Amino acid sequence: MLTIAVTGATGAQGGATARALLTKGHHVRALTRFPDSPAALALRELGAQIRFADFDDRESLNAALAGVDSLFAVTTPFDTDTTVETRHGKALIDAAAAAGIDHVVFTSAAHADRDTGIPHYDSKYAIEQHLCDSGVPWTILGPAAFMDNYATGWTLDGLREGTFAWPMPADQPLTLICAEDIGAFAAHTLDRRGEFLGRRIDIAADELTPAQIASVLATALGTPVAHHQVPLDYVRSRSADLAAMFDYFTTSGLDVDTAGLRRDHPNLGWHTFTDWAAGQQWPTLLAATPASH
């Protein structure tokens, strides 16, 4: 039984990882800037220790990581920017090295090591490189596109009108994974340290085109859904970063060996997009206040 620190514990990836580790019987130290948030309190009820930690506060990181065996690390640029994300990731790795942690599992992004030109992929790759140079034993996971994003933001807004609005051609395949599967794979990696040390693994559970995604969503919602290709210029006018990502998805493609992952790790309960869509509370989601733009 290990003591494992989990960053981003109140978010999708960190929360899923914390729950998977608790199920495996490990001691989970959930790190968050908001220890009194509903998500943190829910983890506490499941048995996690909740610790305050701020990537800009080295003392808080030192205290939160003291006595920890392993670390699940996740960073994001979307509440800040990519420069801040890189700084935060490097600070976390430096703190892990100082604490003598014997395994860091960092979730990056699929293809982040391929010079994509996507800003929030490049920031994650800079953190990957810092981790590899740190001397801390590591594993890097590269999740594909998140299924969970199809139940939020502009996608959810479009679904209210019977449209799957997505900035890709209808017939361009895209590999997908849900947060629950990321958490399960991360916990599996932490649980079997020797098997995964020094490995970088892109992970996905399904591959579908936007037309197929629209069809699955129509079945899950019980109402017609048609794919609408949002112009890339429209996305670019709102986020150059996301526009670069969708351009990469369309031109290079986000290929991940989903069949190989299922073959090599058959007991992880991989979710197809159909599985994931069927498990969402669509009436509640669709009734929520639409996102502002």
C-alpha positions as CSV (number, residue, x, y, z in Angstrom):
1,M,0.0,0.0,0.0
2,L,1.4,3.3,-1.1
3,T,0.9,6.9,-0.1
4,I,0.2,8.7,-3.4
5,A,-0.2,12.4,-3.9
6,V,-2.7,13.5,-6.6
7,T,-2.6,17.0,-8.0
8,G,-5.7,18.5,-9.7
9,A,-7.6,16.2,-7.3
10,T,-10.8,18.3,-7.6
11,G,-10.7,18.2,-11.4
12,A,-11.7,15.6,-13.9
13,Q,-8.3,13.7,-14.3
14,G,-7.1,14.1,-10.8
15,G,-10.4,13.2,-9.3
16,A,-10.8,10.1,-11.4
17,T,-7.2,9.0,-10.5
18,A,-7.8,9.6,-6.8
19,R,-11.0,7.5,-6.8
20,A,-9.3,4.7,-8.7
21,L,-6.4,4.7,-6.3
22,L,-8.7,4.6,-3.3
23,T,-10.5,1.6,-4.8
24,K,-7.1,-0.2,-5.0
25,G,-6.6,0.5,-1.3
26,H,-3.8,3.1,-1.5
27,H,-3.5,6.1,0.8
28,V,-4.4,9.1,-1.3
29,R,-3.3,12.6,-0.5
30,A,-5.5,14.9,-2.6
31,L,-3.7,18.2,-3.4
32,T,-5.9,21.2,-4.1
33,R,-6.0,25.0,-3.8
34,F,-9.6,24.6,-2.6
35,P,-9.7,22.1,0.3
36,D,-13.2,23.1,1.3
37,S,-14.7,22.7,-2.2
38,P,-17.5,20.2,-2.7
39,A,-15.2,18.0,-4.8
40,A,-12.6,18.0,-2.1
41,L,-15.1,17.1,0.6
42,A,-16.5,14.3,-1.6
43,L,-12.9,12.8,-1.8
44,R,-12.5,13.2,2.0
45,E,-15.7,11.1,2.5
46,L,-14.2,8.4,0.3
47,G,-11.1,8.3,2.5
48,A,-8.6,10.7,0.9
49,Q,-6.5,13.1,2.9
50,I,-7.1,16.6,1.7
51,R,-4.0,19.0,1.6
52,F,-3.7,22.5,0.4
53,A,-1.1,23.0,-2.3
54,D,-0.4,25.9,-4.7
55,F,2.1,25.5,-7.5
56,D,3.2,29.1,-6.8
57,D,3.8,28.4,-3.1
58,R,6.8,26.1,-2.8
59,E,6.4,25.7,1.0
60,S,2.9,24.4,0.4
61,L,4.2,21.9,-2.1
62,N,7.0,20.8,0.2
63,A,4.5,20.2,3.1
64,A,2.0,18.4,0.8
65,L,4.6,16.0,-0.6
66,A,6.4,15.2,2.6
67,G,6.3,11.4,3.2
68,V,4.7,10.6,-0.2
69,D,5.8,7.6,-2.2
70,S,4.4,8.5,-5.6
71,L,2.8,11.5,-7.4
72,F,0.1,11.9,-10.0
73,A,0.8,15.2,-11.7
74,V,-1.5,17.1,-14.0
75,T,-1.3,20.7,-15.2
76,T,-3.6,23.0,-17.2
77,P,-3.2,26.3,-19.0
78,F,-6.9,27.1,-19.2
79,D,-7.2,29.0,-16.0
80,T,-3.9,30.8,-16.7
81,D,-1.8,30.5,-19.8
82,T,0.8,28.1,-21.2
83,T,3.8,30.0,-19.7
84,V,2.2,29.7,-16.3
85,E,1.4,26.0,-16.9
86,T,5.0,25.3,-17.7
87,R,6.3,27.2,-14.7
88,H,3.8,25.3,-12.4
89,G,4.7,21.9,-13.8
90,K,8.5,22.5,-13.4
91,A,7.9,23.8,-9.8
92,L,5.9,20.6,-9.0
93,I,8.6,18.4,-10.4
94,D,11.3,20.2,-8.5
95,A,9.4,19.8,-5.3
96,A,8.9,16.1,-6.0
97,A,12.6,15.7,-6.6
98,A,13.4,17.5,-3.3
99,A,10.9,15.2,-1.5
100,G,12.6,12.1,-2.8
101,I,9.4,10.8,-4.5
102,D,10.2,7.5,-6.3
103,H,7.6,7.7,-9.1
104,V,5.9,10.6,-10.9
105,V,3.1,9.9,-13.4
106,F,2.5,13.0,-15.4
107,T,-0.4,13.3,-17.8
108,S,0.5,15.3,-20.8
109,A,-1.4,15.0,-24.2
110,A,-1.3,12.5,-27.0
111,H,1.3,13.6,-29.6
112,A,2.7,16.4,-27.4
113,D,6.1,14.9,-28.1
114,R,5.7,15.3,-31.9
115,D,6.3,19.1,-32.4
116,T,2.6,19.8,-33.0
117,G,2.8,23.5,-32.8
118,I,-0.2,23.5,-30.5
119,P,0.6,25.9,-27.6
120,H,-0.9,23.8,-24.8
121,Y,0.7,20.7,-26.1
122,D,4.1,22.4,-26.3
123,S,3.8,23.6,-22.7
124,K,3.1,20.1,-21.6
125,Y,6.1,18.8,-23.6
126,A,8.3,21.3,-21.9
127,I,7.2,19.8,-18.6
128,E,7.8,16.3,-19.9
129,Q,11.4,17.3,-20.8
130,H,12.0,18.8,-17.3
131,L,10.7,15.6,-15.7
132,C,12.9,13.4,-17.8
133,D,15.9,15.6,-16.8
134,S,15.0,15.8,-13.1
135,G,16.3,12.4,-12.0
136,V,12.9,11.5,-10.6
137,P,11.6,8.1,-11.9
138,W,8.8,8.9,-14.3
139,T,6.0,7.7,-16.5
140,I,4.3,10.0,-19.0
141,L,0.7,9.4,-20.2
142,G,-0.7,11.2,-23.3
143,P,-4.5,11.2,-23.3
144,A,-6.3,11.7,-26.6
145,A,-9.3,14.0,-27.0
146,F,-11.6,14.1,-23.9
147,M,-15.0,12.6,-24.3
148,D,-16.0,14.6,-21.2
149,N,-15.7,17.8,-23.3
150,Y,-18.8,16.8,-25.3
151,A,-21.0,17.4,-22.3
152,T,-19.8,21.0,-21.7
153,G,-19.3,24.3,-23.4
154,W,-20.1,25.0,-27.0
155,T,-20.8,21.3,-27.7
156,L,-23.6,21.3,-25.1
157,D,-24.9,24.6,-26.4
158,G,-25.2,23.1,-29.9
159,L,-26.8,19.9,-28.6
160,R,-29.6,22.0,-27.2
161,E,-30.4,22.9,-30.8
162,G,-29.9,19.4,-32.2
163,T,-26.4,20.2,-33.6
164,F,-23.0,18.7,-32.9
165,A,-20.9,21.7,-33.6
166,W,-17.2,20.6,-34.1
167,P,-14.4,22.2,-36.1
168,M,-13.5,19.1,-38.0
169,P,-14.7,17.4,-41.2
170,A,-17.5,14.9,-40.8
171,D,-15.3,11.9,-41.9
172,Q,-12.0,12.7,-40.1
173,P,-11.3,10.1,-37.4
174,L,-10.4,11.3,-33.9
175,T,-9.2,9.1,-30.9
176,L,-11.1,9.7,-27.7
177,I,-10.8,8.9,-24.0
178,C,-12.9,9.7,-20.9
179,A,-11.5,11.0,-17.6
180,E,-12.5,7.8,-15.8
181,D,-10.3,5.7,-18.1
182,I,-7.4,8.2,-17.7
183,G,-7.8,7.7,-13.9
184,A,-7.9,4.0,-14.2
185,F,-4.8,3.8,-16.4
186,A,-2.9,6.3,-14.1
187,A,-3.8,4.2,-11.1
188,H,-2.7,1.0,-12.9
189,T,0.6,2.7,-13.8
190,L,1.2,3.8,-10.2
191,D,0.2,0.4,-8.9
192,R,2.6,-1.4,-11.2
193,R,5.6,1.0,-11.0
194,G,8.3,-1.4,-12.3
195,E,6.3,-2.2,-15.5
196,F,5.9,1.5,-16.5
197,L,9.1,3.3,-15.4
198,G,10.6,5.4,-18.1
199,R,7.8,4.9,-20.6
200,R,5.7,7.5,-22.5
201,I,2.3,6.1,-23.5
202,D,-0.4,7.8,-25.6
203,I,-3.8,6.5,-24.4
204,A,-7.3,6.4,-26.0
205,A,-10.3,4.1,-25.7
206,D,-12.2,4.7,-29.0
207,E,-11.9,6.3,-32.4
208,L,-14.8,7.9,-34.2
209,T,-15.5,10.5,-36.9
210,P,-17.6,13.6,-36.0
211,A,-20.4,12.1,-38.0
212,Q,-20.3,9.0,-35.9
213,I,-20.0,11.0,-32.7
214,A,-23.2,12.9,-33.7
215,S,-25.0,9.6,-34.3
216,V,-24.0,8.3,-30.9
217,L,-25.1,11.5,-29.2
218,A,-28.4,11.3,-31.0
219,T,-29.0,7.8,-29.7
220,A,-28.0,8.9,-26.1
221,L,-30.2,12.0,-26.2
222,G,-33.1,10.3,-28.0
223,T,-33.3,13.2,-30.4
224,P,-31.8,14.0,-33.8
225,V,-28.3,15.4,-33.8
226,A,-26.5,16.6,-37.0
227,H,-22.8,17.4,-37.2
228,H,-22.0,21.0,-38.2
229,Q,-18.4,21.8,-39.1
230,V,-17.5,25.0,-37.3
231,P,-15.2,27.1,-39.4
232,L,-11.6,27.1,-38.1
233,D,-11.5,30.9,-38.5
234,Y,-14.4,31.2,-36.0
235,V,-12.4,29.1,-33.5
236,R,-9.3,31.1,-34.2
237,S,-11.1,34.4,-33.5
238,R,-11.7,33.1,-30.0
239,S,-8.6,30.9,-29.3
240,A,-5.5,30.6,-31.5
241,D,-4.5,27.7,-29.2
242,L,-7.7,25.6,-29.8
243,A,-7.6,26.5,-33.5
244,A,-4.1,25.1,-33.8
245,M,-5.3,21.9,-32.0
246,F,-8.2,21.4,-34.4
247,D,-6.1,22.1,-37.4
248,Y,-3.6,19.4,-36.2
249,F,-6.5,17.0,-35.6
250,T,-7.7,17.6,-39.2
251,T,-4.4,17.6,-41.0
252,S,-2.1,15.2,-39.1
253,G,-4.7,13.3,-37.1
254,L,-4.6,12.1,-33.5
255,D,-3.8,8.5,-34.0
256,V,-3.4,6.2,-30.9
257,D,-3.3,2.4,-30.9
258,T,-6.6,1.8,-29.1
259,A,-6.6,-1.9,-30.1
260,G,-3.1,-2.5,-28.7
261,L,-4.1,-0.8,-25.4
262,R,-7.1,-2.9,-25.0
263,R,-5.1,-6.0,-25.8
264,D,-2.3,-5.2,-23.4
265,H,-4.4,-3.9,-20.6
266,P,-7.7,-5.8,-20.9
267,N,-8.9,-5.4,-17.3
268,L,-9.1,-1.6,-17.2
269,G,-12.8,-1.3,-18.2
270,W,-12.2,0.8,-21.2
271,H,-15.2,3.0,-22.2
272,T,-16.3,3.3,-25.8
273,F,-17.9,6.6,-26.7
274,T,-21.2,4.9,-26.7
275,D,-20.6,3.7,-23.2
276,W,-19.6,7.1,-22.0
277,A,-22.6,8.9,-23.7
278,A,-25.1,6.4,-22.3
279,G,-23.8,7.2,-18.8
280,Q,-24.3,11.0,-18.9
281,Q,-27.2,12.7,-17.3
282,W,-28.3,14.5,-20.4
283,P,-31.6,15.9,-19.2
284,T,-29.9,17.6,-16.3
285,L,-27.0,18.8,-18.5
286,L,-29.2,20.2,-21.2
287,A,-31.4,22.0,-18.7
288,A,-28.4,23.8,-17.2
289,T,-27.8,27.5,-18.0
290,P,-26.1,27.7,-21.4
291,A,-22.5,28.9,-21.6
292,S,-21.9,32.5,-22.4
293,H,-19.7,33.4,-25.4
